[in-house]
Amino acid sequence: MKLKTSVTLSEDIVKSIDRLSSKGESRSETIERLLRAGLAARARHAVDARDLALINRHADALNAEADDVLIYQGDV
């Protein structure tokens, strides 16, 4: 379902939106597409940050385990 809303944007932003519009795409469609992309990027960034924090929390143990495994490898 679409909801009608009104926003006030700077002229330079409107010009950028118009430049980023795909052929036949309305300004509203362009804004929605760009917002969806931005929101998806923020969500991915949040997941990546949580994953990195988890890896960092366990880095010492993971590195120790990797070192232990490497001891058993022969020279190549």
C-alpha positions, 0 to 999 in steps of 0.5 A: 500500500502506498501512502501519500506524503509531502517533503521539502527538499533542497534544490540541489537534492531535487536536481540529483534525484532527477539525474538519478531517475531511470528512464520513465521513472517518476521522481517519487519512484526514484526517491523510493528506490534510493531510500530502499537501497539506502535502508538495505545498505544500512541493514547490511552494515548493521549485520556486518558490524555485529558479525565483526564484533562477534569475530573480534570477541572470539579472535584469540580463541580462533587464532589459537585453534588455527595455530594448533592445527598448523602445528600438525601440518608438514612442510610443503 
